[in-house]
Amino acid sequence: MSAAPEVLPAEPDRALRRERAGWYSYDWAMSAFNTTVISVFLAPYLTSVAEAAADAQGRIHPLGIGMPPGSLFGYVVSLSVVLQVVVLPLTGAVADRSGRKRQLLAAFTLIGSLCTMGLFFVAGGGYLLGSGLFIVANIAFGAATVVYYSWLPDLAAPDERDAVSSRGWALGYLGGALLLAANLALYTQYESFGLTEAEAVRICLASAGVWWAAFAVVSVALLRNRTPSGDVPSSTGAAFRSSVGQLRATLRDMRQYRLTLWFLAAYLLFNDGVQTVITVSAQFGSEQLELSQTTLVSAILLVQVVAFVGARGMGRIAETAGAKRTVLWSLLVWVGVLVAAVFLTPGAAVQFYLLAVVIGFVLGGTQALSRSLFSQLIPPGKEAEYFGFYTISDRGTSWLGTFLFALTYQLTDSYRYAIISLVVFFVVGGVLLARLDMRRAIVEAGNTPPERL
C-alpha cells in the first residue's frame, strides 16, 4: 500500500515557497525548446534542408523510404513519440522507485540541451543529422517533463493545484516569449550581424539548448528529493531492475483505475490535437499561406505573450466554473480555430495574427488545467509513473496528430485538408472528457476531491 501524500500547510512556508520557485523556473527553462525549436524554427528549416537533398523527382529517401520533404518533420516527430511510449513510463517508474528525481532531471536536461545545441551544425542537405538530434532531444525533453510534473502533488494541495499549475505554465510561456523575442530580433536583422538566413536560424535553434540548460540549474538547486514508499534500491542497477518490475505491476494495477485511464485516453486525444496544431503551424503558415519567416516567428511570439495571460485567466475562470468545464469550452474554441484556418487567405498576415491571439488565450489554460485534473487521478506514491503515460502527448510530443497531418498532406497534397483532419482529435477527446465523472474518478484513485471540479 502506498503511503498517503504529505499534507501541505494552508499557508506555504518558506521552504515550500522556495521549492515552488524552483518548480516554476523549470517551466521557464524548458519552454524555450518547445517554442523556439518545435513551434517556430525547426519545421520550416528542416523542410528546407530536406528540399536541398531531394532527388530529381523532388523526393527524399530516409532509411530507403521515399517521401516529399514536406512530410519529413511530421514523421520525425511521430517517431520520437513512438520511442517515448517505451522510455517515458519507465522513466516515471525509475523516478518513483529510486527517489532521485533531482539527478534524473539534471541528466535528461543535459542530454536534451546538448542535442538542441547540436542543431547548430545541421546545414546543407543534412536532414538525417537534424532528424536524429531532434529525436534524441525530444525524448529527453519528454523524460525531463515526466520528472518535473511528478513534483506537483508534493508542492500543492488539491484545491491549490489549478492555481499552481496555471502559474507554472504562465511563467513558461513568458520565458519562451523572451527568448523568442531575442531570436526574432536576430533573425530579422541577420544581415546587419554579417550572417546568412540559415546561420541565423541555426543560432536560434542552439540558443534554446543554452537557455534550457542555464535556467534548469536553478530548478535542480531548489527542488528536493522525496523518500519513496517501500525499500530504496541499493544501486543504480538494482533501481533499474526494481523499476521495471514496478512498471509491470503498475500496468496491471492500472486496470483498477478505469476512470483514470478514461481521462488519460481523452487527454491523449485532444492534447495530441493541441500539440499538432502548435507543431505544424509554422509549416502551414510557410507552405500554405506563403507567410514570411518573420511573420511566423512574430505570430508565435504573440501566442506566447497571450498564453501567459490566458493561462492565468483560465485558471481564474476555473475557480468559478470548474477546471473540467473550462477545458471543455476551450476544446470548442480549438475546433473553431481549425475551421477558421482552412479559410485563411494566402499572404494575409493580419488574419494569421488574429488566429494566433485566440490560440494563445486557450493554449495555456487547456494544458495547465488538464495537468491539474490528472494530478488528482493518480494513486498516491505513483506520480512520476502515471505522468510518464500522460507526457506521451504533451508539449511538442504529438504522435497520431502529426502522423495524420503528414499522411493527409502526402495523400492530398493540400495543407488545408491536413489541418482540418485534426478536428477529430478535439471532438472525440472532448466527448470522452464530458462523459467522465471526475469526482468519482478522484475517489477511485484514493484521493480527496477539491471543492470545485
N, C-alpha and C positions, 0 to 999 in steps of 0.2 A: 504494500500500500504506500503510495507517495505521501510525503509529508505535506501538511497543509501549508499554503502560501503565507509568507510573513505578513502580519497586519501592519499596514503603514500608518504613521501618525496622521491625525487630522490636519495639522499644520506641519508641512515638511520641515525637518530640522536642517541644520547647516550641512551635515554630511549628505543628506538626501538631495538637497538643492545642488550641491557640488556635483553629485553623480548625474543628476538630470542635465546639468550644463554639459557634461561630457557626452551624454547620450545625444543631446541636441546637436553638438558640434560634429558628430559623425554624419548626420544628415547633411549638414553644411558641407562636409568634405566630399562625400560620395556623390552628391547630386551633380557635381561637375562632370563626372563621367557620363551620366545619363543625358545631361543637357548638351554639352559641347560635342561629345563623341557620337552618341546614338541618335539624338534628336536633330542635330544640325549638320555636322561636317562629314561624318564618315560615309553615310549612304551615297550622297552625290559624288564624293571624292573617289570612293572605291568603285563606283559605277564607271567613272571616267577612266580610272586606271584599267579596269576590265575592258572598256571600249578600245583603249590603246593596244591591248593584247589580242583583240578579236581577229579572227581569220577573214578571208575574202568574203565569206557569207555573213559576216557580222556576228559570229557566234564565238563563244569561249568554250573550253572543254576541261574544266577542273575535274581531276581524277577520271578523265575519259568520258565525262557526262556533258553532252552538248546542251547549251542554253544561251539565250540572249543575255548580254551584260546587265540589262535592267532587272533580271530575276535573281542575280547573284546575291545581293545583300539580304533579301528575304530568306533565301535558302540558308545562308550562313547563320543568320540569327536563329532560325529554326533548328539547325544542327546544334548550336551551342546550348539551346534549351533542352533538346533531347538528351544531351550529355548531363545537363543539370538534374534531370529526373533521377539519375543514379547518384550524383555527387551530393546534392543538397540535403536529402533526407539523412544520408549517412553523416554529413557534417553536423546536422542537428543532434543526432544520437551521440556523436563524439563530444559535442559541447555540453550536453546534459549529463553524460556519464562521467566525463573527466573533471568537470568544474573549471576548466582552463579557458574560459571564454575570452579573456583579455589576450592571451597568447594566440588563440586562433584568429581573433580579429586582426591582430598585428600581422600574422603570417599571410592571410588572404589579401589584406590590403597591400602588402609588399609585392606579392605576385601580380595582382591586378594592376597596380600603379606602374610597375616596371614594364609590363606588356603594353600598357597605354602609352607610356613614353616611347616605346619601341615603334609605334606607328609613325614616328617622325621619319623613319628610314624606308617607308613604303613609297616608291616612286616608279616612274616608267610603266612597265607592264606587270609590276609585282603584286598582282591581286591575290596570289596564293599566300604570300607573306602577310599581307594585310588581313586576309581572312583568318589565318592561323593565329595571329596575335590577338585579333578581336575575340575569337572563340575562347582562348585561354583567359583573357581579361574579363569576359562576360561571365564565365564560370566562377572565377574568383570573386567578381562583384556580387554574384548571387549568393555565394557561400558566406561572404562577409555580411551580407544583408540578413541572412538567417541568424547569425550570431547576434548581430545588432538588435534585431527585432525581439529576440528572446529576453532582453532585459526589461521590456515594457511592463510585464506583470510584477516585476520586482520594484519598479520605480513609481507605480501609480495604482491606487485602489480602484475598484470597478467604476465608481462614479467619477473618477478623475481621468480615466483613460481617453475619452473623446478629446478632452482639452489638451492633455499632454501629447497625444499622438498628433493632433492638429498643429500644435506649436512646433513639433519636430519637422513635420512636412513643410510648414510655412518657412521656417528658417532654412531648410534645404533648398527651397525654390529661390530664396533670397541669395544664398551663396552661389547657386548655379547661375543666377542672373548677373551677379557681379563679375564672375569670370567671363561669362558670355559677352558682357558689355566690353570688357577689355579686349577680348578676341575680335569682336566686331570692329573696334577701333583699329586694331592691327590689320584685319582683313581689308577694310575699306581704304586704308592708306598704305597698302603694302609697297606700292611703287616708291613712296617717299622714304621707306626704310631700305630701299635697294633690294627688294625681294620680288620673286615671281609669285603669281597667284597660288601655284601649287606649294611653294615653300611656306607661304603664309598659312595655308591650311594645315600643313604638317606641323608647324609650330603650335597652332591652336590645338590640334589633337594631343600633342605631347604635353601641353600646359595642363590639361585635365588630369594627367597622371601625377604631375608635380603637386597640383593643388590637393588632390585626393590624399597623397602620402603626407603632405605637410600638416594638414589640419587633423588627420587621423591621429597624429602624435598626441594631441590634446585629449582626444577621447580615450586612448589607451592609458594615458596618465591618470584620468579622473574616474573611469569606471573600475569596478572591483569584481572579483570572482565571488561566487557563492559556493558554499559546500553542497555538493549534490546529495540527494537522498540515496541511501544504500552505501555500500562499500566503495571507496575510491580505488581504482586500479593502481597497482604499484609501479607501472612503467607505461611508456607510450604504446608499446606493442600490446600490452595487456589491455590498455584503454581502447585500442582499436578493435581487438577481438571481442571485448566486452560490449562495445558499441554496436558491432554487427549483430550480436545476439540480442541486444536491447532493441535494435531496429526491427528485427524479425518479430519479437514479442509485441512491439507497438503495432506493426502491421496486422497482427492477429487481433490485438485488443481494439483496434480502431472500429471493428465491426460492432462493438458495444456502443459506440457513439455515432449512431446513424445520422443524427441531426447535425453533428459537427461535420460529417462527411457531406451532408446535403449542402451546407453553407459553402464548404470548400469547392464543391462542384460548381455552384452558382458563381462563386468568385473567380475560379479559374476560367470560366467562360466570359463573363462580362469584363474582367480586367484584362484578359487576353485581347479583347477588342480595344480597350483603352490604350494598352501599350502598343498595339499595332498602329493605331492612328498616330501616336506620337512618333513611332519609329519611322513610318513611311511618309510623314507629312512633308519633309524636305524633298524627298524624291518625287512625290506627287506634285508639289509646287514647282519644282525644277523642270520635270519632264512633261507634265500635262499642261500646267498653267504658264509655262515658259517665263517664270519669275526669276529675277537675278538672285545670285547667292546673297547679296547684301539685303534684299527684301526678305529672303527666307530666314537669315540669321536675326534680323531685327524683329521679325514676326515671332520667332521662338523666344527672343528676349522679352517681348511683350507678354507672351504666355507666362513666363516665369514671374514677372512682376505682378500680373493679375492673379496668378496662382497663389502668391503669398497672401494677398487679400482674401482670395476665395477660400483658402484652407481655414483661415481664422474665421471668416464669415460663416461658412457652412458648419464649423464647429459650434458657433453661437446658435445657428438655426437648429442644430441637433439637440441643443439643451432644451428647446421648446417642443420641437416636432418629433424628436427621437432620431437616433442615428439610422436605423433601418429605413424609415420613411424618407429621410433626407437622401439616402443613397438611391432609393428607387426613383425619386423625382430627378435626380441627376442623370440616371440612365436614359430617361425620356429625352433629356436635353442632348445627350450623346447621339441618339438616333436622329434628332433634328440636325445635328452638326453634319452627319454623314449625308443626309438627303440634300442639305444646302451645298455641300462640297461638290456634288455632281453637277450643279448648275452654275458654278463659278466660271466667270469669263476669263479666258487666257489673257494674261498681261494685266488683269485688274487687281493691283496690289491692295487697294482700299478694301475690296471685298474680302481678301485673304486676311487682312488685319482685323476686320470686324469678326470674322470667324475665330481668329486667334483669341480675341477677348472673351468670347463665350467659352471656348475650350479652357482657357486659363482659369475662369471662375469655378468651373465644375471639376477640374482635374484634381487639384489638391484635396478638396473635400471628399471626393469619391474614394481616393486612396487612403486618406488618413482615417476616415470613419470605418472603412472596411477593415483596416488593420485593428482598430479598436474593438470592433464587433468580434473579430475572430479570436482576439486575445481572451475574450470571455468564454470561449467554447473549448479551451484547451484543458485537459486534465492536469491538475497541479503537479509540477515536477517534470513535465514533458514539453516545456515551452519551445525549446530550440528544435526538438524533433518535429513537432507539428508545424512550426514556422518553416521547417525545411520543405514540407509539402506545399505550404502556402506560397513560398517565394518562387516556386516553379513558374508562376505567372505573376511577376511583379515588375519593378522598374526596368524597362527595356528587355524583359525576358518573355516576350510573347512567343508562342510556338505555333499553334494552329492558325492564328490570325495572319502572321507573316507568311506562313506556307500557303494559306488560301489566297492572300493578296498576290504572291508571286505566281501561283498556279493560274489564277484568273487572268492575270496580265499575259502569261505565256499563251493561254488558250484564245484570248480575245484581242490581244494587242491593244488594250484600252485600259488606262489607269482609272477612268471613271467607273467602269464595271468592277475593277479591282477594289476600289474604295467602297462602293455601295454593297459589295458582298459581305462586308464586316458587320452589317446591321444584324445579322443572325446571332452574333455573339451577345449583343446587348439585349435583344428580345428574349432569347432562351434563358440567359443568365438572370435577367430581371424577373421573369416568370417564376423561376426556381426560388429566388430570394423572397418574392412576395408570398409564396406558399409556405415559408418556413416559420414555425412558431419559435421565436428567439428565446423567450423566457423559459420555455420547456427545454430547449437545447442547452441553455446555460446550466440549468439544474441537473440535467442528464450528465453533464461533464463534471459535476461535483463542485460547481462554483455558485456564488451568490449573485443573483441578478441585480444590476443597478436600478435605481428608482425609475429611470426613463430609458426606453429602448427605441 
